[in-house]
Amino acid sequence: MTEALATLTEQYGLLAMAAAFAVMLFAGFTKGAVGFGLPMISISGIGSVFPAEITIACLILPGLITNIWQSLRGGIGPAWKSTKVYWRLNIVLLTSIYIFAQLVVIISETALFIILGVGITLFVSLQIIGWAPHIPARLSKKVQPAVGLVAGFFGGISGVWGPPILLYLLSQKVPKIEMVRVQGISFLIGAVVLTGAHLQSGLLNDLTIPLSLWMIFPALAGMAIGFKVQDRLDQEKFRKITLIVLALAALNLLRRGLIG
């Protein structure tokens, strides 16, 4: 594991490596506090010092482990109950992430950053202005596959599939604790598929697997701190701060895609 870190440090520099670990610490903190944000912050921040493929590899295993923690924090019983309610969304999410993940080694880095930057910018803008879609209860289950497909597209190519799911949950006025748990379950299912897909695509390899394993440590440390914030701090105030951070992350992605 240390050999891979030494190789990457020699290639990209010690400062870049330190920045990547610091970004993952902050991404884990944000996820612990509000239930989402680790992939978006990681892609934007780590993507500023590493190429897109290495950046995506960085977040795969931290995403897997932190989502296990998030989804099971309230116990196995509540997690299983939430899984049964949203099984349509998660099945389509699982399938589409696997299919679209194969595009990562084909699509250009410029296109990847632009697609993701535009998507996150749209999501953050809607949240900042307070807009949430209204989906009648009678259509709730029928909409789940479409949500899973859109989320799976973004998740497959970038490792970020949270925004469509969050918008859907907001439209259903899901309580905070339940929302965080449902997000964790969907993120966990997607993370398992994404890990398998990128073992097959070659994005996870002898160089990137050790790096992704090392990234688990700052992600978990940040998440532990973030959970304390989630339990004590006014959630709405912190959500607004987080959205501002995500907006900056999205603008950075657009900069990478348009300027380089």
Order of alpha helices (4+ residues) and beta strands (2+ residues): alpha-alpha-alpha-alpha-alpha-alpha-alpha-alpha-alpha-alpha-alpha-alpha
